[in-house]
């Protein structure tokens, strides 16, 4: 049996999934602009704003 999404604009937004997709897109853009073959761990952390999250108040 095939399951098909109902027609009529009943889209459900998963905000976590959308945020993850956005971060993946940012990584892809950074990787395509990089001069080296791979992004360094530091570059990945910068793209994903790891330091900002770590230093954010309330963490």
C-alpha positions in Angstrom: 0.0 0.0 0.0 1.3 3.5 -0.9 0.8 6.4 1.5 0.2 9.7 -0.1 0.1 13.1 1.6 -3.3 14.6 1.7 -4.1 17.3 -0.8 -5.2 20.7 0.4 -2.4 22.5 2.1 -2.1 20.5 5.3 1.7 20.7 5.4 3.3 20.2 8.8 6.5 22.1 9.5 9.2 20.4 11.5 11.3 23.4 12.7 14.2 21.2 13.9 14.4 19.5 10.5 14.2 22.8 8.7 17.1 24.2 10.9 19.1 21.1 10.1 18.5 21.5 6.4 19.6 25.1 6.6 22.8 24.2 8.3 23.5 21.4 5.8 23.0 24.0 3.0 25.5 26.4 4.7 28.0 23.6 4.9 27.6 22.7 1.3 28.1 26.4 0.3 31.2 26.7 2.5 32.6 23.4 1.0 32.0 24.5 -2.5 33.8 27.9 -1.8 36.7 26.3 0.0 40.1 26.2 -1.7 41.1 22.9 0.0 39.6 19.5 -0.7 37.9 19.3 2.7 36.8 21.8 5.3 38.8 21.8 8.5 37.1 21.1 11.7 37.6 24.7 12.7 35.9 25.8 9.4 33.0 23.5 10.1 32.6 24.8 13.6 32.6 28.4 12.2 29.9 27.6 9.6 27.8 25.8 12.3 28.4 28.7 14.8 29.5 26.2 17.4 31.4 28.8 19.5 28.4 31.1 19.5 26.2 28.3 20.8 28.8 27.4 23.4 29.2 31.0 24.6 25.5 31.9 24.6 24.1 33.0 27.9 22.0 30.4 29.7 23.9 27.4 28.4 
